[in-house]
């Protein structure tokens, strides 16, 4: 494990210390847990592909949509006008 230093506002330090006391662990461990959770959420978010990525993959496979999609969008989306 590597050591690093960060500057935190006093209020955040107090909150971290209280949480560490409550969980009977160190402030460092609380920070590591928070960072791990945040980084996992970030990884999940980056794995989600955009609709444009899906459209590109479909297009690359040669799959085409209806030729009249633009003029009949409501029909295709909602089943009627």
Phi, psi and omega in degrees: 000139179264152179260141176216161178239142174223155176258128180234148173297151183305321181299318179295321178298316179299316179297316179298317180296317178297317179295320179296318178298315182299320182268001180055052178216188182265160175296325178300318180294321177298314179299316179300318180296316180298314179297319180299314179299315180297316181293326176294318178296320178297319180295318178299316182296318182289338179282338179288123181274150179282166177297326179294322177298318179296317179297320178297318180295319178296315180297321180296333179276358178083011180278127181247150176272181179297143181292333183259023184302315183296320183277341181237038184302315181300321179299316182286325182279316189244358179083010178170176182265000000 
